[in-house]
Amino acid sequence: MKSLDVDVVVIGGGSTGAGVVRDVAMRGYTAVLVDRVDLAQGTSGRFHGLLHSGGRYVVSDPNSARECAEENEIITRIQASAVETTGGLFVTGPDDDPEFGDKFLKGASENGVPATEITVAEALKREPRLNPGIKRAIAVQDGSVDGWQLVWTAAQSAMEYGAKVLTYHKVVRIERDGDTVSAVICHDAKTGEAVRIGCHFILNCAGAWAGQIAAMAGCHDVEVVPGRGIMIAMNHRLVNTVVNRLIYPSDGDVIVPVHTVCVIGTTDVKAPDPDNLPIPRDEVQQMFDAGEVLIPGFRKARAVHAWSGARPLVKDSRVGAGDTRHMSRGMSVLDHSERDGLKGLLTISGGKLTTYRLMAEHIVNAMEEQLGTPHPCRTAQEACPGGATDGSAHTYHVTHRLHDREQDRMHDQILCECELLSRRMFTDKLAELPHGSLDDLRRQLRLGMGPCQGGFCTMRATGVAHEVGAVDTERATGLLRLFLKNRWLGLWPILYGDQVRQTALDNWIFSGTLDVEHLPQGAEVV
Ligand SMILES: Cc1cc2nc3c(=O)[nH]c(=O)nc-3n(C[C@H](O)[C@H](O)[C@H](O)COP(=O)(O)OP(=O)(O)OC[C@H]3O[C@@H](n4cnc5c(N)ncnc54)[C@H](O)[C@@H]3O)c2cc1C
């Protein structure tokens, strides 16, 4: 068995785990971050893309509102390349109660959430597709955030401070020495090897799976409730600022512009299993109906992809066990020495992607309190690599498209027209991730994420990977098949109207021209 020893093992490579390993490494500890799959393949890659201003919670959850407002300013400063400062609007729909706006403004001013009421005419000037029947509009500082980029840049910062990041390492066992944790045993999915990581402390940041990890250490009944929500990407930016309904948080009340598309969401239903998150047709319909209230004609636009994620909500004794919509979005740290008599293990859950840095600060402070070795937290002061927008980011904001293209993509083949992904960007990332799947590359490069959903770029990317010698024919076939299969998961729930035509075209390309179904059996790709 392969083995290594560190001070701290962080379990879970979502936003929380990435923030935690960064903080731990910056405070001088040796640390390793493990995830069973790629970074941000859990909820942090399956969320709505909103960098909250705090507005959404000013009435329902003032504490979360305050945290979001403070962290929004920090994340925008330290991870600028992951954020688009779109701004946001809260608008009263034609049938919504206009008086909610007064509660909103009061809550915003009490909780430090910048908010200014503007005229309906001004709101319609800023967002011409908005429903002309809206009754009030309040401008806030919502933004759009790329979860993959946020997590990877935090992880890169941790690595610069000496931390190791092991993706595709699933935790299968936790060892203890008497009443103290002593090691984490992982299964390396790429090599099939077992890996033992000896440690003094384990920080459980496994999100909706945190209860499973705690149970491996013998701590039962850690109640993290997976709150499932669906989101749908539309084929272009119907809005350029985040548009929210000015009502108590509800289903389908936010549209977020994300890169080339915009995303409507979401629902909130208790899920029995965070690994089985369906996208029910009635919820899809609910999203289109809700979109229509904000943007007339929304239903006629083309939906390009749907997905669902699981909020790691802390069970709240004040609300019913199945009522995830009303559970707090606040964070909480569980001390297993107090609760279960096991030293060296802390679990964190709840919170938001927007507040991930603060969550990390809290759990690392709690660890240091137990170790008796306090160090100041510096994560809010220091930018992550690529934090400043210096043009080096792999992705782009729509407003920067032409600029980026002129700077570095004019003389290079474009693999993905929707996302302006060049051959060079693809081959550089492939060299960094030689064992990566096309989905691993997608998460960092947005390959196949635009309006055609991989119809044209998937075969080009596979061909280039083969041409440069990065993969043999068998693996190329395996990569192509897996990518198409995964794209399909997000397509079939939204097959209607123009999307049926696009999918039929893509299918014709792959089945008709390439005859993918009859290619020789490809290699199995993890
Ligand atoms: C529908 C929806 C919409 C949302 N929208 C927003 C939004 O717009 N803005 C916002 O700020 N927040 C939003 N959130 C909340 C936010 O996405 C989550 O709070 C946040 O991403 C949780 O991050 P995490 O790191 O705690 O969990 P995750 O990202 O799920 O990370 C946990 C990790 O643990 C890993 N893991 C599990 N088991 C094991 C194991 N045995 N071994 C190793 N690793 C393991 C998983 O693979 C996963 O990567 C949304 C959530 C949902 C569900």
The ligand as an SDF file (V2000), in Angstrom:
LIG
                    3D

 53 58  0  0  0  0  0  0  0  0999 V2000
  -29.3730   23.6470   -6.6410 C   0  0  0  0  0  0  0  0  0  0  0  0
  -28.3240   24.4140   -5.9090 C   0  0  0  0  0  0  0  0  0  0  0  0
  -28.0420   25.7280   -6.2540 C   0  0  0  0  0  0  0  0  0  0  0  0
  -27.0900   26.4430   -5.5450 C   0  0  0  0  0  0  0  0  0  0  0  0
  -26.7870   27.7150   -5.9290 N   0  0  0  0  0  0  0  0  0  0  0  0
  -25.8490   28.4140   -5.2700 C   0  0  0  0  0  0  0  0  0  0  0  0
  -25.4730   29.6970   -5.7310 C   0  0  0  0  0  0  0  0  0  0  0  0
  -25.9460   30.1600   -6.7560 O   0  0  0  0  0  0  0  0  0  0  0  0
  -24.5500   30.3830   -5.0200 N   0  0  0  0  0  0  0  0  0  0  0  0
  -23.9770   29.8800   -3.8950 C   0  0  0  0  0  0  0  0  0  0  0  0
  -23.1720   30.5630   -3.2860 O   0  0  0  0  0  0  0  0  0  0  0  0
  -24.2910   28.6430   -3.4500 N   0  0  0  0  0  0  0  0  0  0  0  0
  -25.2020   27.9070   -4.1190 C   0  0  0  0  0  0  0  0  0  0  0  0
  -25.5280   26.6480   -3.7170 N   0  0  0  0  0  0  0  0  0  0  0  0
  -24.8740   26.1010   -2.5260 C   0  0  0  0  0  0  0  0  0  0  0  0
  -23.4570   25.6610   -2.8530 C   0  0  0  0  0  0  0  0  0  0  0  0
  -23.3870   25.1340   -4.1470 O   0  0  0  0  0  0  0  0  0  0  0  0
  -22.9910   24.6200   -1.8580 C   0  0  0  0  0  0  0  0  0  0  0  0
  -23.2220   25.0890   -0.5600 O   0  0  0  0  0  0  0  0  0  0  0  0
  -21.4980   24.3620   -2.0010 C   0  0  0  0  0  0  0  0  0  0  0  0
  -21.1320   24.1320   -3.3450 O   0  0  0  0  0  0  0  0  0  0  0  0
  -21.1280   23.1500   -1.1610 C   0  0  0  0  0  0  0  0  0  0  0  0
  -19.7580   22.9250   -1.3180 O   0  0  0  0  0  0  0  0  0  0  0  0
  -19.0750   21.7510   -0.5250 P   0  0  0  0  0  0  0  0  0  0  0  0
  -17.6160   21.8260   -0.8170 O   0  0  0  0  0  0  0  0  0  0  0  0
  -19.4740   21.8180    0.9040 O   0  0  0  0  0  0  0  0  0  0  0  0
  -19.7160   20.4250   -1.1270 O   0  0  0  0  0  0  0  0  0  0  0  0
  -19.3530   19.6860   -2.5010 P   0  0  0  0  0  0  0  0  0  0  0  0
  -19.0210   20.6470   -3.5700 O   0  0  0  0  0  0  0  0  0  0  0  0
  -20.4390   18.7140   -2.7650 O   0  0  0  0  0  0  0  0  0  0  0  0
  -18.0270   18.9160   -2.1350 O   0  0  0  0  0  0  0  0  0  0  0  0
  -18.0360   17.7120   -1.3920 C   0  0  0  0  0  0  0  0  0  0  0  0
  -17.0510   16.7850   -2.0390 C   0  0  0  0  0  0  0  0  0  0  0  0
  -16.8830   15.6150   -1.2440 O   0  0  0  0  0  0  0  0  0  0  0  0
  -16.5350   14.5670   -2.1180 C   0  0  0  0  0  0  0  0  0  0  0  0
  -16.7090   13.2650   -1.4750 N   0  0  0  0  0  0  0  0  0  0  0  0
  -17.8560   12.6620   -1.1100 C   0  0  0  0  0  0  0  0  0  0  0  0
  -17.6000   11.4490   -0.5940 N   0  0  0  0  0  0  0  0  0  0  0  0
  -16.2550   11.2760   -0.6320 C   0  0  0  0  0  0  0  0  0  0  0  0
  -15.3850   10.2120   -0.2710 C   0  0  0  0  0  0  0  0  0  0  0  0
  -15.8290    9.0640    0.2480 N   0  0  0  0  0  0  0  0  0  0  0  0
  -14.0460   10.3750   -0.4610 N   0  0  0  0  0  0  0  0  0  0  0  0
  -13.5600   11.5280   -0.9870 C   0  0  0  0  0  0  0  0  0  0  0  0
  -14.3450   12.5580   -1.3610 N   0  0  0  0  0  0  0  0  0  0  0  0
  -15.6760   12.4360   -1.1820 C   0  0  0  0  0  0  0  0  0  0  0  0
  -17.4770   14.7890   -3.2990 C   0  0  0  0  0  0  0  0  0  0  0  0
  -17.0020   14.1490   -4.4760 O   0  0  0  0  0  0  0  0  0  0  0  0
  -17.5080   16.3030   -3.4080 C   0  0  0  0  0  0  0  0  0  0  0  0
  -16.6120   16.7870   -4.3990 O   0  0  0  0  0  0  0  0  0  0  0  0
  -26.4220   25.8670   -4.4400 C   0  0  0  0  0  0  0  0  0  0  0  0
  -26.6710   24.5350   -4.1280 C   0  0  0  0  0  0  0  0  0  0  0  0
  -27.6020   23.8100   -4.8700 C   0  0  0  0  0  0  0  0  0  0  0  0
  -27.8340   22.3820   -4.5670 C   0  0  0  0  0  0  0  0  0  0  0  0
  1  2  1  0
  2  3  1  0
  2 52  2  0
  3  4  2  0
  4  5  1  0
  4 50  1  0
  5  6  2  0
  6  7  1  0
  6 13  1  0
  7  8  2  0
  7  9  1  0
  9 10  1  0
 10 11  2  0
 10 12  1  0
 12 13  2  0
 13 14  1  0
 14 15  1  0
 14 50  1  0
 15 16  1  0
 16 17  1  0
 16 18  1  0
 18 19  1  0
 18 20  1  0
 20 21  1  0
 20 22  1  0
 22 23  1  0
 23 24  1  0
 24 25  2  0
 24 26  1  0
 24 27  1  0
 27 28  1  0
 28 29  2  0
 28 30  1  0
 28 31  1  0
 31 32  1  0
 32 33  1  0
 33 34  1  0
 33 48  1  0
 34 35  1  0
 35 36  1  0
 35 46  1  0
 36 37  1  0
 36 45  1  0
 37 38  2  0
 38 39  1  0
 39 40  1  0
 39 45  2  0
 40 41  1  0
 40 42  2  0
 42 43  1  0
 43 44  2  0
 44 45  1  0
 46 47  1  0
 46 48  1  0
 48 49  1  0
 50 51  2  0
 51 52  1  0
 52 53  1  0
M  END
$$$$
